[in-house]
Amino acid sequence: VNECETKQHDCDPRAMCRDEAVGYSCHCPFGFADISPNSTRPGRVCIQREFHQNSVYGSMNFHRKSRDCGGRPGIVAWTNQPQ
């Protein structure tokens, strides 16, 4: 059974579902942060990253468990700075 084709999976609606030999895997797409509560089951909760260039958020780094940043719930600020 291909759970991805039959929609028998619990991936986030924005995540990519990949059929595996046994079961399936979920992956958040580029530009989305994976904040799934269970690290062994990624791709279940994907939120859109927000890029702030030359702003008050410019020095903030993306943190896996961050859900609020700059007072905007559900938005994660990130930079292209190496961590």
Secondary structure, 3 states (H helix, E strand, C coil): CCCCCCCCCCCCCCCEEEECCCCEEEECCCCEEECCCCCCCCCCCEEEEEECCCCCCCCCCCCCCCCEECCEECCEEECCCCC
